Amino acid sequence: MRRGLPIIDERIKLIISEIQEKARAVCKQTQGTLLEEHGEETSRYAQELSIQDPLALMRALNTMDGIARDCVNIFPRIKESTYVNNSRIRGILSFQNRVQ
């Protein structure tokens, strides 16, 4: 049992690292768009993810989930906007699907 815990910890750290990397990418992709604030907020919460505090980890993940859901509600307005191109929308949708 004890040997398995470090392996699980490493896997969780890897997943957190991937989330942080993707959140930074979303932040960059949303700059200058209607989703810029959401991208920045997502990246900020992603950087706070830590295996050391499971409660803070869950709070940050729940907050990021809420941000992603807010973005989905904004998409109909973005469709009409000339500020966002289709590749950025596909990238954000792709990120949201991986987080869920």
Phi, psi and omega per residue, in radians:
M1 nan -0.783 -3.100
R2 -1.132 -0.596 -3.126
R3 -1.180 -0.510 -3.110
G4 -1.306 -0.476 -3.087
L5 -1.097 -0.791 3.100
P6 -1.070 -0.597 3.112
I7 -1.145 -0.755 3.120
I8 -1.135 -0.756 3.107
D9 -1.034 -0.766 3.131
E10 -1.113 -0.691 3.120
R11 -1.126 -0.746 3.116
I12 -1.113 -0.750 3.115
K13 -1.063 -0.697 3.113
L14 -1.118 -0.766 3.119
I15 -1.099 -0.758 3.110
I16 -1.068 -0.752 3.120
S17 -1.057 -0.738 3.109
E18 -1.120 -0.726 3.114
I19 -1.079 -0.776 -3.134
Q20 -1.099 -0.728 3.128
E21 -1.119 -0.774 -3.136
K22 -1.202 -0.607 3.107
A23 -1.158 -0.679 3.066
R24 -1.092 -0.703 3.125
A25 -1.129 -0.730 3.109
V26 -1.100 -0.716 3.130
C27 -1.033 -0.792 3.129
K28 -1.162 -0.716 -3.100
Q29 -1.181 -0.482 -3.068
T30 -1.618 -0.061 3.138
Q31 -1.050 2.319 3.133
G32 1.376 0.241 -3.132
T33 -2.114 3.071 3.074
L34 -1.148 -0.297 -3.110
L35 -1.744 0.168 -3.071
E36 -0.990 -0.821 -3.134
E37 -1.057 -0.730 3.133
H38 -1.158 -0.693 3.109
G39 -1.096 -0.765 3.123
E40 -1.127 -0.737 -3.135
E41 -1.138 -0.730 3.113
T42 -1.059 -0.793 -3.132
S43 -1.113 -0.717 -3.142
R44 -1.072 -0.815 -3.141
Y45 -1.189 -0.610 3.128
A46 -1.105 -0.648 -3.141
Q47 -1.196 -0.340 3.130
E48 -1.487 -0.143 -3.114
L49 -1.123 2.285 -3.136
S50 -2.635 2.445 3.120
I51 -1.308 -0.298 -3.079
Q52 -1.172 -0.551 -3.092
D53 -2.199 1.606 -3.083
P54 -1.008 -0.621 3.125
L55 -1.159 -0.783 3.109
A56 -1.126 -0.633 3.102
L57 -1.064 -0.825 -3.138
M58 -1.140 -0.696 3.118
R59 -1.091 -0.795 -3.130
A60 -1.118 -0.735 3.130
L61 -1.137 -0.695 3.099
N62 -1.132 -0.687 3.103
T63 -1.121 -0.760 3.117
M64 -1.100 -0.645 3.079
D65 -1.074 -0.759 3.111
G66 -1.091 -0.696 3.112
I67 -1.096 -0.776 3.131
A68 -1.074 -0.708 3.115
R69 -1.145 -0.674 3.076
D70 -1.072 -0.696 3.133
C71 -1.068 -0.694 3.131
V72 -1.069 -0.641 3.118
N73 -1.241 -0.400 -3.135
I74 -1.468 -0.404 -3.035
F75 -0.922 -0.687 3.115
P76 -1.034 -0.636 3.101
R77 -1.241 -0.610 -3.131
I78 -1.170 -0.616 -3.135
K79 -0.959 -0.623 -3.115
E80 -1.487 -0.229 -3.059
S81 -1.444 2.548 3.083
T82 -1.606 -0.014 -3.076
Y83 -1.444 -0.316 -3.060
V84 -2.111 2.264 3.091
N85 -1.623 2.889 -3.036
N86 -1.079 -0.575 -3.115
S87 -1.158 -0.618 3.098
R88 -1.167 -0.738 3.127
I89 -1.088 -0.773 3.121
R90 -1.075 -0.682 3.119
G91 -1.116 -0.741 -3.139
I92 -1.198 -0.750 3.101
L93 -1.081 -0.709 3.130
S94 -1.081 -0.762 3.112
F95 -1.067 -0.787 -3.104
Q96 -1.079 -0.741 -3.128
N97 -1.105 -0.611 3.132
R98 -1.270 -0.567 -3.136
V99 -1.235 -0.617 -3.110
Q100 -1.302 nan nan
